[in-house]
Amino acid sequence: MGFTWNSSDLTALADPHFIDKLGHYVHGHQAENYTFSMNVMGYQAMYYTAEFEEIIKRESSIEALKTEVKQVCRGMFGKTGTEGWEVSFRAEALIRNTLDPNTHLPLGETDYATDLVYSNTILFSLQQNGNKIFEEWARNVGLIETLEEKPEIHSHSTNILPISVEEEKIQMTM
């Protein structure tokens, strides 16, 4: 039996920068009981109707719209062992390739136009406290910073104090 957590349980899972940092860490330490996989699930294509393309041509200097193609993957980063965990996610990236109408696969080498966009991020562990194990691990390797590590966030003061609505009304009438 396993346990799962999502971004409402661990906010770092909703942060694409955290997922990128996690991926870089796992890639750099694969010899140390870390695993990675990124399987292509398929492609999404947005084809434009002739009527919409005519509107765009009339209202802009664009001569033709190019089909928008996204590569959709299911990825996983993991750590093996007794305090192991697995973070799985869906990742999409806009690619510049066109799709072959017969195979529905990109023609030529895939050319990425955007970074990965992550969704459906899930943390899985066999341990009931796997979320705490993962969070502590992420802090220890520097992927999650605590507020104590960033004192400048709270140490800057300003001369402007917040004014309540009532104080603002009083100042406006004076």
ABEGO torsion letter per residue (X at the ends): XBBBBBAAABAAAABAAAAAAAAAAAAAAAAAGBBBBBBBAEBBBBBBBAAAAAAAAAABABABBBBBBBBBBBBBBBBBEAABBBBBBBBBBBBABBBBAAAGBBBEBBBBABBBBBBGBBBBBABAAAAAAAAAAAAAAGABBBAAABAAAAABBBABBBBBAAAAAAAAAX
